[in-house]
Amino acid sequence: MFKPAAPKFYTPTEALRKIAEFCAYQERYQKEVEAKLRSYGLNEDEAGEIIIRLSREKLLDEERFAQAYVRGHYSQKKWGRRRIMQELKQKGISDYCMKSGMKEIDGDQYYQNLVDLLEKKDRQEKERHPGKRRQKIQVYLMGKGYEQDLIKMALDDLGKESEDEDE
């Protein structure tokens, strides 16, 4: 029968080496690193010292994490500002770091991403009733984290385009 391996405990020196590799691989945030250090069996003081050292050595930088997170989730997953902010807040990122990260979003490109998502969803949506169709698209875009007023503006623009094509 399969038994999960017992958790491995590390000395503070071993843990520092392991966690430095963990942080060097990709950007991390403090709560994530704290949880990893606890899983290594370190007490709160030892973990705190390691986190301070990682920050001093620039291996752990929440502002840089927030910028990378925003860049990635905005460009790859096409998430909107609201969803990104919600996720960063859930990770315990400070307001300052969140604001710094949100500067990675280009305003003109942001609206274009919204329009592209809307057009893609419009092509895929099977609902024929215009009101229900519009509502489904709106719910989808809100789930992606786009603002209600921008969604309405984009839907209105799409409606005008389709009216022009019908003429």
LUMGU-142595 format. One record per atom (N, C-alpha, C, CB): residue in one letter; y, z, x. Coordinates in pm, whole numbers, plus 32768, in hexadecimal, padded with zeros to 4 digits. Atoms other than C-alpha are relative to their C-alpha. Glycine has a CB too. Layout:
<atoms>
aYZX/...
</atoms>
This chain:
<atoms>
m7F8A80008055/m800080008000/m807C80008059/m8000807B7FA0/f7F84800D7FB2/f815F7FAB807D/f8055807D7FF4/f80507F867FD1/k7FA67F8D7FFE/k823780CF80E5/k80837FD48041/k7FC18079804D/p7F8280247FBF/p83A9809C8127/p80118054807F/p807880167F9F/a7FEB7FBB7F81/a840A80F88288/a805F80767FEC/a80377F9F806C/a7FA97F8C8007/a84A3824E82B3/a80867FDC8041/a7FBE807B8047/p7F7E80207FC5/p8617824182FB/p8004802B8093/p807180447FB2/k7FF77FE37F72/k865F8234846F/k80838048801B/k7FF47F7E8056/f7F887FB47FDF/f8752833284F6/f80277FE1808F/f7FEA80997FED/y7FCC80257F7D/y882F82E6861F/y8059806F8036/y804D7F7D7FF8/t7F9F7FA77FC0/t88F283B38719/t80897FBF7FEC/t7FE08017809B/p7F7B803D800E/p8A6C83818705/p80177F89805E/p806B80698018/t7FF0806F7FA1/t8A5F82A1883B/t7FB57F847FD0/t7FCE8029808C/e804F80718034/e894A81C787AA/e80427FC77F82/e7F6F802C7FE2/a7FC0802A807D/a89FB81BE8659/a807E7FB0801C/a8021807A7FA8/l7F8680497FDC/l8B3F814E86FE/l7FDF7F72802B/l804D80498071/r802980857FD2/r8A8D802D87A8/r7FD47FAA7F89/r7F8E800B8067/k8031804B8074/k89DC7FC58665/k80727FD97FA1/k7F9780537FB4/i7F95801A8062/i8B117FE3858A/i80687FA1803B/i804380847FD4/a7FA4805F7FC0/a8BE77F268688/a7FCB7F727FEE/a801280218099/e803D80848018/e8AF27E02866C/e80117FD87F6D/e7F6980028027/f7FF280158090/f8AFD7E2584F1/f808E7FD07FDE/f7FDF80827FB2/c7F748024801A/c8C7B7E1184F3/c80277F7E8045/c805C80718030/a7FDF807B7FB7/a8C857CF685F2/a7FCA7F857FB7/a7FC88005808F/y803E80708046/y8BA57C1C8518/y805D7FC47F97/y7F7E802E7FBE/q7F9F802E8064/q8CA47C0883FB/q805F80727FE1/q7FB97FCE7F7F/e7F9D7F998023/e8DD47CC18378/e7FC180657FA1/e807E7FBF7FC0/r80357F928053/r8D7D7E1282DF/r807280577FD0/r7F978054804F/y7F9D7FA08030/y8E377F1B821B/y7FC9808C8016/y80227FE87F6A/q80227F797FD6/q8E398090825D/q7F90803F7FAF/q807A80567FF8/k80687FC18052/k8D6481058137/k7F767FC7801F/k801F7FEE7F6B/e807F80427FDF/e8C5680088191/e7FC980378084/e80147F668009/v80287FCC7F7D/v8C50808382FA/v7FD680937FF5/v80727FF08067/e80247F738015/e8C4D81F0828B/e7F74800C7FC4/e806780457FA4/a80847FFC8041/a8B1F81AF81AB/a7F937FDC8065/a7FFB7F9F7F88/k806280297F9B/k8A6980FF82C7/k7FE980718064/k80307F7F8049/l800D7F917FA0/l8AB0822083B6/l7FB380757FC2/l808B802F802F/r804D7F968044/r8A2E831A82B4/r7F6C7FDD7FFB/r803680167F70/s808D802A8003/s88F0824B8299/s7FBF800F8089/s7FF57F6E7FD0/y80337FE97F78/y88CD82788412/y7FE98095801A/y80617FC68069/g80187F727FF3/g88C183F083DA/g8070804C8045/g7F838016804A/l7F907FBB7FC0/l8A1784478469/l8047805A7F9C/l80637F9A803D/n7FB27FAA8059/n8AE3856583DF/n808E7FC97FF2/n800380928036/e7F7A80348020/e8C448537835B/e805C7FFC8079/e803F80557F93/d7FA97FFC7F89/d8CF2859F849F/d7FDC7F928063/d7FF580888045/e802B806A7FA3/e8C2284B58578/e80277F767FCB/e7F6680088016/a7FDD8080803D/a8C5783968485/a80977FE98008/a7FD17FFA7F6D/g7F6E800B7FF9/g8DCE83DC847C/g80307FD9808B/g804080847FD7/e7FDB80207F75/e8DE883D285F8/e7FE07F6E8020/e7FB7805C8063/i8027808B7FE5/i8D2D82878605/i805F7FA07FB8/i7F6D7FE77FD2/i7FA58056804C/i8E0C81F184F7/i80887FF88045/i801180337F70/i7F8180007FB6/i8F44825985B8/i7FF57FA8807B/i802880908028/r801380517F87/r8EB881BB86F2/r7FF87F6B7FDE/r7F80802B804C/l800A808C802A/l8E5D8078863D/l80887FC87FD9/l7F9E7FF37F8A/s7F7A802B8027/s8FBC806785AE/s80587FEA807B/s804280677FA2/r7FB2800C7F85/r905A80A28703/r7FDA7F83804E/r7FEC807B8058/e803280757FB7/e8F827F8F879A/e800A7F807FAD/e7F6F8017802A/k7FE98073805A/k8FE27EA68678/k7F7F7FBF7FCE/k80527F988048/l807B8033803C/l8E797E7E8607/l7FFF80197F6A/l7F8580418042/l7FF67FDE808D/l8ED27F1984B9/l80947FFC7FDA/l7FC1808E7FE1/d7F7480138028/d90167EA58417/d80027FD47F6E/d80497F97805D/e8005801E8090/e903A7EB6829C/e80627F937FD7/e801D807D7FB1/e7FA1806B8021/e916C7DD48296/e7FC17F78801F/e80868012804E/r8043807D7FDA/r90AA7CC7834F/r7F8C7FE37FA1/r7FCC80098092/f806D80108061/f8F817D048266/f80377FC77F7D/f7FB980877FE6/a7FC6802D8080/a905F7CD88132/a802B7F6E8009/a807980587FD9/q7FD5808B7FEF/q90F17B9481BC/q7F877FA27FFF/q804F7FEF8083/a807980547FFB/a8F977B078209/a7FBD7FFA7F76/a7F9D8036806A/y803F7FF98084/y8F107B7980B6/y804A7FA57F9E/y7FFF80917FCD/v7FB08053805B/v902E7AD57FF9/v7FED7F6D8021/v809780268009/r8011808C7FD6/r9014799480C4/r7F7A7FCA7FD2/r800D7FF48099/g8087802D8022/g8E9D797C808C/g7FE87FF47F6B/g7F9C805E803A/h801C80018090/h8E8C79D67F1C/h805E7FA37FB3/h800B808D7FC9/y7FA3805D803F/y8FBC79067EC7/y7FD67F70801A/y809080178032/s801F808C7FE0/s8F5277CB7F7F/s7F707FDA7FDE/s80187FE78094/q808D80218018/q8DD777DD7F56/q7FD680167F6F/q7FA88051805B/k802B7FDF8089/k8DA178887E06/k806A7FDD7F97/k7FDE80937FF6/k7F918026805A/k8EEF78187D72/k802780717FA2/k7FDA7F847FAE/w7FD77F8D8051/w8F3B79777CF7/w809780047FF6/w7FCB8083803C/g7F717FED8015/g909179C87C69/g802E80858039/g80217FF87F6C/r7FC27F877FC7/r91807AD97CD9/r7FCA80807FC1/r80977FFB7FF0/r802A7F858044/r91147BD67BD1/r7F74802B802A/r80057FEC7F68/r808A7FDF7FDB/r8FA27BC57C29/r7FFA80318091/r7FA47F857FED/i80007FD87F74/i8FE57BDB7D9F/i803A808C800F/i80517F9B8055/m7FC17F7B7FF8/m90CF7D067D72/m7FA1806C7FCB/m808580027FB0/q805E7FA1803C/q8FCF7DB37C93/q7F8F80208063/q7FC67FC87F7C/e806E7FEB7FA2/e8EBB7D837D94/e802E804F807A/e7FC57F79802C/l7FCB7FB67F8C/l8F947DFC7EB6/l801980927FDC/l80817FBF8033/k7FE67F78802D/k8FFC7F2D7DED/k7F7D804E7FF6/k804A80007F78/q80837FC1800F/q8E8F7F777DA2/q7FC680268089/q7F9F7FA17FB6/k80307FE37F79/k8E497F6F7F18/k8054806B8045/k80017F818054/g7FAE7F967FC9/g8F5980737F51/g80677FD08065/g7FA980668040/i7F9D80387FA5/i904A7F8E8009/i808B802E7FD3/i7FF77F648006/s7F7A7FCE8021/s91B18012801B/s80567F937FC1/s80458037807D/d7FA48060803F/d92C87F707F52/d80447FA98068/d806A804A7FAD/y7FBE804C7F95/y93767F0A8095/y7FA57F8F8032/y8027805E8075/c805F80657FCE/c923F7E558115/c7FE47F957F96/c7F7C8043802C/m80168062806B/m92067DB27FC0/m80747F9E7FF9/m7FED80477F78/k7F8A80588006/k936A7D2C7FB8/k80037FA28077/k808180537FFB/s800580547F88/s93457CAE811B/s7F987F927FF0/s7FE28056807C/g806A80628015/g92007C0180C0/g80267F967F9A/g7F8280457FD3/m7FDC805F806A/m92927B617F88/m80637F968030/m803C804C7F8A/k7FA580657FC7/k93907AAB8062/k7FB47F84802F/k8050803C8075/e805280717FD6/e926E79C980C5/e7FF67F947F94/e7F7480318025/i800A805E8070/i928379217F6F/i807E7FAB7FF8/i7FE8804B7F7A/d7F938061800D/d935C77E97F5F/d801A7FE87F6B/d7FDE7F78804A/g7FDD8009808E/g941477E37E10/g7FE77F797FC1/g808E80247FEE/d801480868037/d940C766A7DDF/d7F6B7FDF7FF6/d80477F968058/q809080197FFE/q929E76517E3F/q7FB880567F98/q7FC7801A808D/y803A7FA38061/y9251777B7D5E/y7FFB7FBF7F75/y805180837FFB/y7FFC80418083/y92BF76C17C25/y7FA47F867FFE/y80917FD77FDC/q805880767FFA/q920775887C98/q7F6D80297FF7/q80197FB28083/n808A7FCD800C/n90C576547CC4/n7FE080207F6F/n7FED807E8059/l80137FDE808D/l90F176D57B62/l7FEA7F817FAD/l807B804E7FCA/v800C807E804A/v912175737ADC/v7F7A7FBD801E/v80757FA08024/d8081803C7FDA/d8FF174F47B9F/d7F8C80477FBA/d7FED80068099/l80697FB38044/l8F17760E7B14/l80007FE37F6A/l801380978018/l7FF3801B808F/l8F9B75CE79B6/l7FC57F777FDE/l809480067FD4/e80338087801A/e8F4E745979C9/e7F687FFA800F/e80427F9B805E/k80917FFE7FEB/k8DF2749B7A53/k7FBA80447F8A/k7FDD804A8085/k803B7FB78071/k8DA6759A7942/k800C7FAE7F7F/k8045808A7FEE/d7FEB80548077/d8E3674AE783B/d7F977F917FF9/d808E7FC38002/r8067806A7FFD/r8D45739B78A9/r7F7580397FE0/r7FFD7FBC808A/q80847FC38012/q8C1C748D78A0/q7FEE80407F77/q7FE88067806B/e80077FB4807D/e8C70753F775A/e7FC67FAA7F8F/e808B80337FD9/k80458049806B/k8B8C74D6763B/k804080167F77/k7F6E802A7FFB/e7FC07FE08080/e8C5875787524/e805E7F8E7FD7/e804E8086800A/r7FB080718031/r8CF97467744E/r807F802D7FB5/r7FAC7FA87FA5/h7F8D7FCF804C/h8DE475387376/h807180218062/h7FD9807E7FAA/p7F937FF07F9E/p8F38752A742A/p802B80918016/p80767FB07FD3/g7FD67F757FF2/g8F97769573E3/g7F9B8054804D/g8016803D7F77/k806A7FB57FBB/k8E4877257450/k7FF37FD28090/k7F7A7FEF7FB6/r800A803A7F7A/r8E3E763A757B/r806D803C805A/r800D7F657FFB/r7F8E7FCA7FB5/r8F9876AD75EC/r7FE880948021/r80837FEF7FAF/q80197F717FEC/q8F34781A75C0/q7F968017806C/q7FD580427F7C/k806B7FF17F9C/k8DF477F1768E/k80357FE3808C/k7F8B7FA27FDF/i7FC680237F7E/i8EB4774A77A8/i805C8070802E/i804D7F7A7FF8/q7FA37F947FE0/q8FBB785C7799/q7FB5807C8031/q805680237F85/v80507F8B7FD9/v8EB5797177AE/v7FC47FEB808C/v7F8E801A7F98/y803880217F7C/y8E1178C378D7/y80698012806E/y7FCB7F6F8001/l7F967FF97F9B/l8F5B78A67994/l8033808F8013/l80747FA47FDA/m7FD87F737FF4/m8FB97A0F7947/m7F97804D8050/m801380407F74/g806C7FC37FB2/g8E667A7779D2/g800C7FE08094/g7F7A7FD37FCC/k7FE880287F75/k8EC079BC7B0F/k80798049803B/k80157F69800A/g7F907FAF7FD0/g8FF87A957B22/g80887FBE7FF9/g7FE78026808A/y7F7E8042800D/y910E79A77AC1/y805280437F91/y7FEE7F697FE2/e7FA57FBE805B/e923E7A237A04/e800A7FB37F7C/e808B800E8040/q7FFC80378087/q925779EA788C/q806C7F957FEF/q801680707F9B/d7F9380608013/d93A9793A789A/d7FE77F7D804A/d8085803D802E/l8021807A7FB5/l9334784579A7/l7F917FB17FBB/l7FD680238091/i806E80428047/i91F677FC78E5/i80387FB57F87/i7F9480677FD3/k7FC4803F8076/k92C077B577AB/k804E7F838028/k805D80647FB5/m7FB180727FD1/m93AC76D1786D/m7FA47F8B8028/m805980298077/a805D80687FD5/a928776137908/a7FB87FC17F89/a7F9980398064/l804180358078/l91D675F177B8/l80607FA77FB1/l7FCE80737FA6/d7F9C80528045/d9318756F771B/d80137F7C8049/d8086804C7FF6/d7FF2807B7FB0/d933E7476783A/d7F897FA47FE9/d800D80218096/l807980508017/l91D674037808/l80057FC07F75/l7F818057800F/g7FF480348088/g921573DB7692/g80617F8C7FF8/g802C806D7FA2/k7F9D806C7FFD/k9349730676D6/k7FC67F838042/k8080802D8049/e803E80727FBA/e9286722B77CB/e7F9F7FB77FA5/e7FB780308080/s806280418057/s917171EC76CF/s80447FBA7F8B/s7F9980677FCC/e7FB48043806A/e9273719975C2/e80397F7C8033/e8072805B7FCC/d7FC9807A7FC4/d9314709C76AE/d7F957F968010/d8040801F8089/e806F805E7FEF/e91C06FFD76F1/e7FD67FC47F7A/e7F8880458043/d8027802F8085/d917D6FE0757A/d80607F957FCA/d7FFA80757F9F/e7F9C805E8035/e92BC6F187541/e7FED7F748031/e8089802C8023/
</atoms>
